[in-house]
Amino acid sequence: MAIERVQSALDAALTALYIMTSSSMPKEVFIEDVIERVVRMSKMQLYNAVYPEFDPVYRADPHNKSMLHFSICCPFVSIIVHAAHILLF
């Protein structure tokens, strides 16, 4: 359920970026709030899902409450790889 919501959010963000980056778009299309939310969502997914999956430095120690980045438990590594592909390429 949560994975489908993340996937839908990534698809919506990617669609908004495709529209905003197409050729000869008027300035009215570039809505600052949409750009901010896409960047914030991308950053959150990178820090909480993608980086911990591939770099153990970002994985949280459950006994250490002072860590800023917490890894999510996700058995679907292929979905995380797909999300990373969408965010990074």
PEZI-V396958 format. One record per backbone hydrogen bond with DSSP energy under -1.0 kcal/mol. CO is the residue of the C=O (numbers start at 0). NH is the residue of the N-H. E is the energy in kcal/mol with one decimal. If there is no record, write none. Layout:
CO,NH,E  CO,NH,E
This chain:
0,4,-1.5  1,5,-2.2  2,6,-2.7  3,7,-2.4  4,8,-2.3  5,9,-2.6  6,10,-2.4  7,11,-2.4  8,12,-2.5  9,13,-2.5  10,14,-2.3  11,15,-2.4  12,16,-2.3  13,17,-2.4  14,18,-2.3  15,19,-2.5  16,20,-1.9  25,28,-1.6  28,30,-1.7  30,34,-2.0  31,35,-2.7  32,36,-2.3  33,37,-2.3  34,38,-2.3  35,39,-2.6  36,40,-2.7  37,41,-2.5  38,42,-2.6  39,43,-2.3  40,44,-2.4  41,45,-2.4  42,46,-2.5  43,47,-2.5  44,48,-2.2  44,49,-1.9  45,50,-3.1  47,71,-1.4  49,53,-1.3  50,54,-2.7  54,57,-1.5  60,63,-1.5  74,76,-1.3  75,79,-1.4  76,80,-2.5  77,81,-2.2  78,82,-2.5  79,83,-2.4  80,84,-2.2  81,85,-2.3  82,86,-2.6  83,87,-2.6  84,88,-1.8
